[in-house]
């Protein structure tokens, strides 16, 4: 059974990359280096399970700007069939509700609750309900105004293209709002999406949500539902996220990746990418 180790860094960390890679050269059956816009990777195919503790090496290498991800054996033989990603602070570098709060004039109150929720200090559903309540009376047109301020993460469109090239579906699942996520999904070419619905009456937000809240448990359910819908075994799924409400989804996927994530997520995920270039993750299924 072959194993694959992928080392990734931005272009400011090339010297640490060479140092971190040294233990793998002697074990590697094959190796491949790839360079993208602002990043570099080294992939090693190993004939047996790595002799080194990869998780320990990853923790030691991370402060030097190098990420180490062990690709599970089942993703060495097959391409991923489904990638499901969180949206806010993953596919985008912004938080949708914070953008709405800026328009509504309650940014400080909402940002404080958002940070506590993403760090796992508050129940997500309760905190979301509280934050949405602060938006009561906001005109419906503010959704488009806030949407125009969304900043897409570098490499997101390229990651979607890379996935579709190997017939891999891509889904977006968000604790944010459909009104802001749907245009992004269309722009990037996502195959499916799920997000929260803001209740709107007479052209204004009521401060309430309509329908199911997309929380930590719901994100895992959507991952499993879409895998079943597309006929993809769970072992061939990849999940991406940055916050505590992504943990169940990351744990259920065949490979869970913490992306520029909170420490609690980095510690729990199968692997982590600490620099903001989503297209670098395409190296996980590039063959040495």
C-alpha positions as CSV (number, residue, x, y, z in Angstrom):
1,X,0.0,0.0,0.0
2,X,1.5,3.3,-1.1
3,X,1.5,6.4,1.0
4,X,1.8,10.0,-0.2
5,X,3.1,13.0,1.8
6,X,2.7,16.6,0.4
7,X,4.7,19.5,1.7
8,X,3.4,23.0,0.9
9,X,4.6,26.6,1.5
10,X,4.4,30.1,0.2
11,X,7.4,31.4,-1.7
12,X,8.8,33.1,1.4
13,X,9.5,29.7,3.0
14,X,11.5,27.9,0.4
15,X,14.5,27.3,2.5
16,X,12.5,25.8,5.4
17,X,10.8,23.6,2.8
18,X,14.1,22.1,1.8
19,X,15.0,21.4,5.4
20,X,11.6,19.9,6.3
21,X,11.7,17.7,3.1
22,X,15.0,16.0,4.0
23,X,13.6,13.1,6.0
24,X,11.3,12.1,3.1
25,X,13.9,12.0,0.2
26,X,15.5,8.8,1.4
27,X,12.1,7.0,1.8
28,X,10.5,8.2,-1.4
29,X,9.8,5.9,-4.4
30,X,9.0,9.0,-6.5
31,X,8.8,12.7,-5.8
32,X,7.3,15.7,-7.7
33,X,7.6,19.4,-7.2
34,X,4.9,21.9,-8.3
35,X,4.9,25.6,-8.3
36,X,1.8,27.8,-8.4
37,X,1.2,31.5,-8.1
38,X,2.8,32.3,-4.7
39,X,3.3,28.7,-3.5
40,X,5.5,25.7,-3.9
41,X,4.8,22.0,-3.1
42,X,6.8,18.8,-2.9
43,X,4.9,15.5,-3.1
44,X,6.5,12.2,-2.1
45,X,5.2,8.7,-2.9
46,X,6.4,6.3,-0.2
47,X,6.4,2.5,-0.6
48,X,5.4,2.0,3.1
49,X,3.9,3.9,6.0
50,X,6.1,6.9,6.8
51,X,8.8,6.2,9.4
52,X,8.3,9.5,11.0
53,X,5.3,10.8,13.0
54,X,3.8,13.0,10.3
55,X,1.5,14.9,12.6
56,X,4.4,15.7,14.9
57,X,6.5,16.8,12.0
58,X,3.6,19.0,10.7
59,X,3.3,20.7,14.1
60,X,7.1,21.4,14.1
61,X,7.2,22.6,10.5
62,X,4.2,24.9,10.7
63,X,5.9,27.8,12.6
64,X,8.5,27.9,9.8
65,X,5.7,28.3,7.2
66,X,5.7,24.8,5.9
67,X,2.6,22.6,5.9
68,X,2.7,18.8,5.8
69,X,-0.3,16.7,4.7
70,X,-0.5,13.0,4.7
71,X,-2.8,11.9,1.8
72,X,-4.8,8.7,2.8
73,X,-4.0,5.6,0.8
74,X,-7.6,5.6,-0.6
75,X,-7.0,9.0,-2.3
76,X,-3.7,7.7,-3.8
77,X,-5.5,5.3,-6.0
78,X,-8.6,7.4,-6.9
79,X,-9.2,11.1,-7.5
80,X,-11.6,12.8,-5.0
81,X,-15.2,12.6,-6.1
82,X,-16.5,15.5,-3.9
83,X,-15.0,18.5,-2.2
84,X,-17.2,20.4,0.2
85,X,-16.0,23.7,1.6
86,X,-17.1,26.2,4.2
87,X,-17.5,29.7,2.7
88,X,-16.8,32.5,5.1
89,X,-13.0,32.8,5.8
90,X,-12.4,29.8,3.6
91,X,-13.6,30.3,0.0
92,X,-13.8,34.0,0.9
93,X,-11.6,36.1,3.2
94,X,-14.6,37.8,4.7
95,X,-17.5,37.0,7.0
96,X,-20.8,37.6,5.3
97,X,-22.7,38.6,8.5
98,X,-19.9,41.0,9.4
99,X,-20.3,42.7,6.0
100,X,-24.1,43.0,6.6
101,X,-23.4,44.4,10.1
102,X,-21.2,47.1,8.7
103,X,-24.1,48.2,6.4
104,X,-26.5,48.0,9.4
105,X,-24.2,49.9,11.7
106,X,-23.8,47.1,14.3
107,X,-20.4,45.8,13.2
108,X,-18.8,45.7,16.7
109,X,-21.6,43.8,18.4
110,X,-21.8,41.2,15.6
111,X,-18.1,40.8,15.2
112,X,-17.7,40.0,18.9
113,X,-20.4,37.3,18.8
114,X,-19.0,35.9,15.5
115,X,-15.5,35.4,17.0
116,X,-16.8,33.7,20.1
117,X,-18.9,31.3,18.0
118,X,-16.1,30.4,15.6
119,X,-13.8,29.6,18.5
120,X,-16.4,27.2,20.0
121,X,-17.2,29.3,23.0
122,X,-20.9,29.7,22.0
123,X,-23.5,27.5,20.5
124,X,-23.5,28.4,16.8
125,X,-27.3,28.3,16.3
126,X,-28.0,30.5,19.3
127,X,-25.3,33.0,18.3
128,X,-26.5,33.1,14.7
129,X,-30.0,33.8,15.8
130,X,-28.7,36.6,18.1
131,X,-26.6,38.2,15.3
132,X,-29.4,38.0,12.8
133,X,-31.7,39.7,15.3
134,X,-29.4,42.7,15.2
135,X,-30.1,43.1,11.4
136,X,-33.8,43.7,11.9
137,X,-35.1,46.4,9.6
138,X,-32.2,46.3,7.2
139,X,-33.4,46.9,3.6
140,X,-33.3,43.9,1.3
141,X,-31.0,45.9,-1.0
142,X,-28.3,45.8,1.6
143,X,-27.7,42.2,0.7
144,X,-26.4,43.2,-2.7
145,X,-24.3,46.0,-1.2
146,X,-22.7,43.6,1.3
147,X,-22.2,41.0,-1.4
148,X,-20.2,43.5,-3.5
149,X,-17.7,43.7,-0.6
150,X,-17.0,39.9,-0.5
151,X,-13.4,39.1,-1.2
152,X,-12.8,35.7,-2.8
153,X,-9.8,33.8,-1.5
154,X,-6.9,33.6,-3.9
155,X,-6.9,30.4,-6.0
156,X,-10.6,29.5,-5.3
157,X,-11.6,29.6,-9.0
158,X,-8.5,27.6,-9.9
159,X,-9.3,24.9,-7.2
160,X,-12.8,24.5,-8.6
161,X,-11.4,24.2,-12.1
162,X,-8.8,21.6,-10.9
163,X,-11.6,19.6,-9.2
164,X,-13.8,19.6,-12.3
165,X,-10.9,18.5,-14.5
166,X,-10.9,15.2,-12.6
167,X,-14.7,14.9,-12.6
168,X,-14.9,15.9,-8.9
169,X,-18.0,17.8,-7.7
170,X,-17.7,20.8,-5.5
171,X,-20.2,21.9,-2.9
172,X,-20.4,25.1,-0.7
173,X,-21.9,24.8,2.7
174,X,-22.2,27.9,4.8
175,X,-23.4,29.2,8.1
176,X,-23.8,32.5,6.2
177,X,-26.7,33.4,3.9
178,X,-28.0,32.1,0.6
179,X,-28.5,35.6,-0.7
180,X,-24.8,36.2,-0.5
181,X,-23.5,32.6,-1.2
182,X,-25.6,31.9,-4.3
183,X,-23.9,34.5,-6.5
184,X,-20.5,33.3,-5.3
185,X,-21.4,29.7,-6.1
186,X,-22.5,30.7,-9.6
187,X,-19.3,32.7,-10.1
188,X,-17.0,29.8,-9.1
189,X,-19.1,27.0,-10.7
190,X,-20.1,25.1,-7.5
191,X,-22.3,22.1,-8.2
192,X,-24.4,22.4,-5.0
193,X,-24.8,24.8,-2.1
194,X,-26.5,25.1,1.3
195,X,-26.7,28.2,3.5
196,X,-29.2,30.0,5.8
197,X,-32.2,31.8,4.6
198,X,-32.9,35.3,5.9
199,X,-36.6,36.1,6.4
200,X,-37.6,39.1,4.4
201,X,-41.0,40.8,4.7
202,X,-42.1,44.0,2.8
203,X,-38.5,44.5,1.5
204,X,-36.8,44.4,4.8
205,X,-35.1,41.8,7.0
206,X,-37.2,40.7,9.9
207,X,-34.3,39.7,12.1
208,X,-35.3,36.1,11.9
209,X,-34.2,33.1,9.9
210,X,-36.5,30.9,7.7
211,X,-36.0,27.2,7.7
212,X,-33.2,24.9,9.0
213,X,-30.1,26.5,10.5
214,X,-26.9,25.4,8.8
215,X,-24.8,24.6,11.8
216,X,-22.0,22.2,12.7
217,X,-24.2,19.1,12.5
218,X,-26.0,20.3,9.3
219,X,-22.7,20.7,7.5
220,X,-21.8,17.1,8.0
221,X,-25.3,16.1,6.9
222,X,-24.9,18.0,3.7
223,X,-21.5,16.4,3.0
224,X,-23.1,12.9,3.4
225,X,-26.2,13.9,1.5
226,X,-24.2,15.2,-1.5
227,X,-21.9,12.2,-1.5
228,X,-24.9,9.9,-1.7
229,X,-26.5,12.1,-4.3
230,X,-23.4,12.0,-6.6
231,X,-22.6,8.3,-5.8
232,X,-19.3,9.2,-4.2
233,X,-18.0,7.0,-1.3
234,X,-17.2,9.0,1.8
235,X,-13.5,7.9,1.5
236,X,-13.3,9.9,-1.7
237,X,-14.6,13.2,-0.1
238,X,-12.5,16.2,1.0
239,X,-13.8,18.8,3.3
240,X,-12.3,22.3,3.9
241,X,-13.1,24.7,6.8
242,X,-11.7,27.1,9.3
243,X,-14.0,27.2,12.3
244,X,-15.4,25.0,15.1
245,X,-18.7,24.5,13.3
246,X,-16.7,22.7,10.5
247,X,-15.3,20.1,12.8
248,X,-18.0,17.4,12.2
249,X,-17.7,17.8,8.5
250,X,-13.9,17.6,8.5
251,X,-14.0,14.5,10.7
252,X,-16.5,12.7,8.5
253,X,-14.7,13.4,5.2
254,X,-12.1,11.1,3.7
255,X,-9.7,13.9,4.2
256,X,-10.4,16.9,6.3
257,X,-8.3,20.1,5.7
258,X,-8.1,23.0,8.1
259,X,-7.7,26.1,5.9
260,X,-6.1,29.2,7.6
261,X,-8.0,27.8,10.6
262,X,-8.5,28.4,14.3
263,X,-6.0,26.3,16.5
264,X,-8.8,24.0,17.7
265,X,-9.5,23.1,14.0
266,X,-5.9,22.6,13.0
267,X,-5.4,20.2,15.9
268,X,-8.4,18.1,15.0
269,X,-8.1,18.0,11.2
270,X,-6.3,15.4,9.1
271,X,-4.1,18.2,7.7
272,X,-3.8,22.0,7.5
273,X,-2.9,24.7,5.0
274,X,-1.8,27.9,6.7
275,X,-1.3,30.2,3.8
276,X,-4.3,31.6,1.8
277,X,-4.0,30.0,-1.6
278,X,-6.8,27.5,-2.2
279,X,-5.3,26.3,-5.5
280,X,-2.3,24.8,-3.7
281,X,-4.7,22.1,-2.4
282,X,-4.9,20.7,-6.0
283,X,-1.5,19.2,-5.3
284,X,-3.2,16.7,-3.0
285,X,-4.4,14.7,-6.0
286,X,-1.5,15.5,-8.4
287,X,0.3,12.3,-9.0
288,X,4.1,12.1,-8.4
